[in-house]
Amino acid sequence: MNLKTLALAVALLALAGCSKQAVEQVDTEAAAQVTTVAVAPQMFEGVVSAAGVVTAAPGADWTITAPEHARIVEMPKAEGDRVKTGELLVRFEIPSLATDVTTHRGEAQAAQAHLDNAQANVTRLTTLVDHGVAAQKELEDARRDLNEAKAALAQAQAALQNAEVAASRTVVHAQFPGVVAKRAHNPGDMVEATSSDVILRIIDPAKLQVVAAVAIADLSRVQIGKPVRIFVPGGDEAEKGKVLTRPAAVEQTGVAADVRVSFSEQTHLAAGTPVRVEIVAEQHPNVLTVPAIAVIHDDEDTFVMVAGSDNQAHKRKVTVGLTTQKLAEITAGLKAGDLVIVQGQQGLPDNAAIAQSQSK
């Protein structure tokens, strides 16, 4: 092989190597997989979310304590038992109360006997004065004694009535149908007449409500009678209710205030259950909404990624109105029919190639 032929061969090999390198450097970008939803007008409900607790309605939660230092003689109901109106709940033994009733009853009987004698004496002296046998002064003294006897009897009867009322508190009967929510003592126990020494707690499960702590900034959006959805934390199914009361005044330094919510139907939840409530505040018909996860915040700007007909993602600046945990109202920047990316949009650059599937 001569020198000219060798040089030609080397040149051909070099050309082939350069050609191969150019092919290897061709960039090929795969389309990003995204999920989209089509924007359509619908009813949007603004909600006020708050944490709450299931509690008994006023008058449906009764805590029983002793009227004074006493011993429990009888307590037939166990925790969880249902009770009917009028059923025996607790019987106390308080010897001093029984003694007081006996003492005041004797005083009332003595006062009645004194009154009877005074009345008979006035009747007798009236007859004698009419016949000129007795002096008028004797009759006046008898009448004075009669009036004093009447006053003494009234006082004795009042004292007896008070003693009997006090004694009646040694027996406690159910004031309404309900369930024993707590039983802290047993027969034979000595108990004190303090609010901390609870004997029984009775709750009417048919009259449960929710007390929700609503942020003061949201109170103006809460109206009596508005629908409410009640969720157990971690649960998806909601019980229905409505706003029953809202506070007429709030603490100046407070951050939240209690709103009372009633259940539309009898609830299966127990008193004391923590819940989350969504109070319907505003209702905007025929507005565009997107899933809240589709909204991206970039400094002061808010935008969504829209899938175009060119199979590319386009960054679209939007104006957001009301929001909930799941939805955001879009007041500007979108039109009906736009395909908004709801999965795969994070970190996706503007005009990126996409392969989309539509969410059902």
C-alpha positions in Angstrom: 0.0 0.0 0.0 1.5 3.3 -1.0 1.5 6.4 1.2 -1.3 8.1 -0.7 -3.6 5.1 -0.3 -2.8 4.9 3.5 -3.7 8.5 4.0 -7.0 8.1 2.3 -7.9 5.1 4.5 -7.1 7.1 7.7 -9.2 9.9 6.5 -12.2 7.6 5.8 -11.9 6.1 9.3 -11.8 9.5 11.0 -14.9 10.6 9.0 -16.7 7.5 10.1 -15.9 8.2 13.8 -17.1 11.8 13.7 -20.3 10.7 12.0 -21.0 8.1 14.8 -20.4 10.7 17.5 -22.9 13.1 16.0 -25.6 10.5 16.0 -24.9 9.7 19.7 -25.3 13.4 20.7 -28.9 13.7 19.5 -31.1 14.6 22.4 -34.4 12.8 22.8 -36.8 14.0 25.6 -39.6 11.7 26.8 -43.0 13.3 27.4 -44.0 13.8 31.0 -47.0 11.7 32.2 -49.7 13.9 33.7 -53.4 13.6 34.7 -55.9 16.4 33.8 -59.4 17.4 34.6 -61.7 19.4 32.4 -62.9 22.7 33.9 -66.7 23.1 33.9 -69.1 25.5 35.7 -70.6 24.2 38.9 -72.0 25.2 42.3 -69.2 26.1 44.7 -69.7 26.2 48.4 -67.4 28.2 50.6 -67.0 26.5 54.0 -65.8 27.4 57.4 -63.9 24.5 58.9 -63.5 24.1 62.7 -62.7 21.5 65.3 -65.4 20.5 67.7 -66.6 18.1 70.3 -69.8 16.1 70.5 -71.6 17.2 73.7 -75.1 16.9 75.3 -77.5 19.7 74.7 -78.3 22.0 77.6 -80.5 20.2 80.0 -79.5 16.8 78.7 -76.3 16.4 80.8 -76.8 15.9 84.5 -74.1 15.4 87.1 -75.3 14.0 90.4 -73.5 14.9 93.7 -74.4 14.5 97.3 -76.6 17.2 99.0 -74.1 17.0 102.0 -71.7 14.6 103.6 -73.4 11.2 103.2 -73.2 7.5 102.7 -74.5 5.8 99.6 -77.1 3.2 100.5 -78.4 2.2 97.1 -77.3 2.8 93.5 -78.8 0.3 91.1 -77.7 1.6 87.7 -74.3 0.6 86.2 -72.3 2.6 83.7 -73.8 2.3 80.2 -77.3 1.3 81.6 -80.3 3.1 80.2 -82.6 4.9 82.6 -86.2 6.0 82.4 -87.7 9.1 83.9 -88.5 8.6 87.6 -86.3 5.6 88.1 -84.2 5.4 91.3 -80.6 6.4 90.7 -79.1 7.0 94.2 -80.3 6.8 97.8 -78.2 8.5 100.5 -78.1 8.0 104.2 -77.9 11.3 106.1 -79.1 10.8 109.7 -79.1 14.5 110.5 -81.8 15.2 107.9 -84.1 12.6 109.2 -83.6 14.0 112.7 -84.4 17.5 111.5 -87.7 16.3 110.0 -88.7 14.5 113.2 -87.9 17.6 115.3 -89.7 20.0 113.1 -92.7 17.8 112.8 -93.0 17.7 116.6 -92.7 21.5 116.7 -95.4 21.9 114.1 -97.7 19.5 116.0 -97.2 21.5 119.2 -97.9 24.8 117.4 -101.1 23.3 116.0 -102.2 22.2 119.5 -101.5 25.7 120.8 -103.5 27.2 118.0 -106.4 25.0 118.7 -106.4 25.9 122.4 -106.1 29.6 121.5 -109.0 29.4 119.1 -111.2 27.6 121.7 -110.3 30.2 124.3 -111.3 33.1 122.0 -114.6 31.3 121.3 -115.3 30.8 125.0 -114.5 34.3 126.0 -116.5 35.8 123.2 -119.6 34.0 124.6 -118.8 35.1 128.1 -118.3 38.8 127.1 -121.6 38.7 125.3 -123.3 37.6 128.5 -121.4 40.2 130.6 -119.5 37.5 132.6 -116.0 38.2 131.2 -114.1 41.4 130.7 -113.3 42.8 127.2 -109.6 42.9 128.0 -109.5 39.1 128.6 -111.0 38.6 125.1 -108.5 41.0 123.5 -105.6 39.1 125.3 -107.0 35.8 123.9 -107.3 37.2 120.4 -103.6 38.4 120.6 -102.6 34.9 121.8 -104.5 33.4 118.9 -102.7 35.6 116.3 -99.3 34.6 117.9 -100.3 31.0 117.7 -101.1 31.3 114.0 -97.8 32.9 113.3 -95.9 30.2 115.3 -97.7 27.5 113.4 -96.9 29.1 110.1 -93.2 29.3 111.1 -93.2 25.7 112.3 -94.8 24.4 109.1 -92.3 26.3 107.0 -89.4 24.8 108.9 -90.9 21.3 108.6 -91.4 21.8 104.8 -87.7 22.9 104.4 -86.6 19.9 106.4 -88.7 17.6 104.3 -87.3 19.1 101.1 -83.8 18.6 102.3 -84.6 15.0 103.3 -86.1 14.4 99.9 -82.7 15.0 98.4 -81.5 11.8 100.0 -83.3 10.0 97.2 -82.5 10.9 93.6 -84.7 9.9 90.7 -84.0 10.3 87.0 -85.2 13.6 85.6 -85.2 12.5 81.9 -84.6 9.3 79.9 -80.9 8.7 79.2 -77.8 6.6 79.7 -75.4 6.4 82.7 -72.2 7.9 81.2 -70.2 7.7 84.4 -70.4 5.9 87.7 -67.7 6.9 90.2 -69.0 5.3 93.4 -70.6 2.2 94.9 -73.0 1.5 97.7 -71.3 2.0 101.1 -69.0 4.8 99.9 -68.9 8.0 101.9 -69.2 11.1 99.6 -68.8 14.8 100.0 -71.1 17.6 98.8 -68.6 19.0 96.3 -68.8 19.3 92.5 -65.5 17.4 92.2 -67.0 14.3 94.0 -69.2 13.1 91.1 -71.4 10.1 91.8 -73.3 9.7 88.5 -73.4 11.4 85.2 -76.6 11.0 83.1 -76.7 12.0 79.4 -79.6 11.9 77.0 -78.1 10.4 73.8 -81.1 11.7 71.7 -80.1 15.3 72.4 -76.4 15.4 71.4 -74.9 18.4 69.6 -71.5 19.7 68.5 -69.7 22.6 70.0 -67.2 23.9 67.4 -64.5 26.5 68.0 -64.8 28.8 65.0 -62.1 31.4 64.4 -63.4 34.9 65.2 -62.3 36.1 61.8 -64.8 33.6 60.3 -67.7 34.2 62.6 -69.3 36.8 60.2 -69.6 34.0 57.6 -71.5 31.7 59.9 -75.3 32.1 59.9 -77.9 30.2 62.0 -79.7 27.5 60.0 -76.8 27.0 57.5 -76.0 23.3 56.6 -73.1 21.6 58.4 -71.1 18.5 57.5 -69.7 16.7 60.6 -66.7 14.4 60.2 -64.9 12.1 62.6 -61.1 12.7 62.1 -59.8 10.2 59.6 -63.3 9.4 58.3 -64.8 10.3 54.9 -68.5 9.9 55.5 -70.1 13.0 57.0 -73.2 13.3 59.2 -75.5 16.2 58.4 -76.4 19.0 60.7 -77.2 22.8 60.9 -76.0 25.8 62.8 -78.1 26.1 65.9 -76.5 29.1 67.7 -73.6 31.5 67.3 -72.1 33.7 70.0 -73.6 37.2 70.6 -70.3 38.4 72.1 -66.7 37.2 72.0 -63.7 37.7 74.2 -61.6 40.7 73.1 -58.4 38.7 73.4 -59.9 35.4 72.1 -59.0 33.8 68.8 -62.1 31.5 68.6 -65.7 31.3 69.8 -68.1 28.5 70.3 -70.8 27.7 67.6 -73.4 25.1 68.5 -74.4 22.6 65.8 -77.4 20.2 65.9 -77.5 16.9 64.2 -80.2 16.4 61.5 -80.8 12.8 62.7 -79.9 11.0 65.9 -76.1 10.4 65.8 -74.2 7.2 66.5 -71.3 9.2 68.0 -70.7 9.3 71.7 -70.5 12.4 73.8 -66.9 13.6 74.0 -66.0 12.5 70.4 -63.7 15.0 68.7 -65.0 16.0 65.2 -64.3 18.3 62.4 -67.1 20.4 61.0 -67.6 22.2 57.7 -70.1 25.0 57.9 -71.5 26.0 54.5 -71.0 29.8 54.4 -71.3 31.0 50.8 -72.8 29.4 47.7 -71.6 30.6 44.3 -73.5 29.0 41.3 -72.0 28.4 37.9 -68.4 29.2 38.8 -65.2 27.5 37.6 -63.3 25.3 40.1 -60.2 23.2 40.1 -58.9 20.7 42.6 -56.9 22.5 45.3 -53.9 20.4 44.5 -53.7 21.9 41.0 -53.0 25.4 42.3 -49.3 26.3 42.5 -48.0 29.3 44.4 -44.9 31.1 43.1 -44.0 34.0 45.4 -47.0 36.4 45.0 -48.3 34.7 41.8 -50.8 31.9 41.6 -51.0 29.7 38.6 -52.1 26.3 37.2 -50.6 24.1 34.4 -52.9 23.6 31.5 -52.6 20.9 28.9 -52.6 22.4 25.4 -53.7 20.8 22.1 -50.1 20.8 21.2 -49.4 18.2 23.8 -47.4 20.7 25.9 -48.0 22.1 29.4 -48.6 25.8 29.6 -48.3 27.9 32.8 -51.5 29.9 33.3 -51.7 32.7 35.8 -55.1 32.6 37.7 -57.0 34.5 40.3 -58.3 32.4 43.2 -61.6 33.2 45.0 -62.9 31.0 47.8 -61.1 27.8 48.7 -61.9 24.6 50.6 -59.6 21.7 51.5 -60.5 20.0 48.2 -61.5 22.8 45.8 -60.5 26.3 44.7 -62.7 28.8 42.9 -61.1 30.4 39.9 -62.4 33.8 39.1 -60.0 34.7 36.3 -57.5 33.0 34.1 -59.4 29.9 33.0 -62.4 29.1 30.7 -64.8 26.2 30.6 -63.2 23.2 28.8 -59.6 23.9 29.8 -57.7 20.8 30.8 -56.0 21.5 34.1 -53.1 19.2 35.2 -53.8 17.8 38.6 -51.1 15.2 38.8 -47.5 15.6 37.6 -47.6 19.4 37.5 -45.1 20.1 40.3 -41.7 21.0 38.8 -43.0 20.8 35.3 -41.5 23.6 33.1 -43.6 25.8 30.9 -44.0 24.3 27.4 -42.9 20.9 28.5 -44.0 17.9 26.4 -46.7 15.9 28.1 -48.6 12.7 27.7 -51.9 13.1 29.4 -54.7 10.9 30.9 -57.9 12.5 32.0 -59.1 12.0 35.6 -62.5 10.4 36.0 
